[in-house]
Amino acid sequence: MSKRKPEWFLNTVTGEPELGKQSPADRRMGPYQSYEEALNAWKIAKKRNKAWEEEDRRWRQEWEGDPESS
């Protein structure tokens, strides 16, 4: 039988990491694998958002064509 790893969440109101789903869903980010990851949730989200925006920009260029290359 495999043990589940504990999940950490960031309470977006208090800014404190919490072990497990203690806060309502609209007040938490996660899950994360560690306390430290949860503590850095905003940095992780910012990095992921930047990557997704870049991927979306590339997708749009391929779909619509690059207006700057005309």
N, C-alpha and C positions, 0 to 999 in steps of 0.2 A: 504494500500500500504506500503510495507516495504522499508525502506531506506537502501541503500548500505553503508557499512562501508568504510571509506577512506582506500585506499591501499597505503602503503609506499614501496619504493624501495631504494636500495643502488646503487648509481652511483659508479661503480667500478673504474672509472678513477679519480674522485675527492675524493672519500671516503665519500661523503656527502649523507645523506638520502634525498629523494625527495618525495613529495606528488603526487601520480599519475605517469603515464608513461611519464615522461618528456624527458628522455634520450633514445637513440636507444636501442633496445633489447640486442645487443651485449655488452652494457656498463652498464647493470643493473642486480641486483639480487632482487628477490622478486616474489610475493608480501608478505609483512609483515603487521601485524595488528597495529603496532605502530612505531613511530619514533625510540624508543629505540631498538626495535627488528631489524629494518633496520640497525641501527648503529652497531649492533652485528652480522650482516649477515655472516661475515667470520667465526666467532666462531660457529655459528649455522651450517654452511655448513661443517665445520671440524668435528663437533660432529655427524652430519648425515652421512657423508662419513665413519667415523669410524664404526658406527653401520651397515651400508650397507656392508662394507668389512668383518665384523665379520659374518654377515648373509650369505654372499657369501661363506666364508670359511666353515661354518657349512654345507651349501648346498652341496658344493663340496665333503666334507668328507662323507656325506650320499650317494651321487651319485657314487663316485669313491671308497669309502671305505677309512678308515683311514690308511695311509701307516705306521704310527708309531705303530699301534696296531698289526702288522703282526709279 
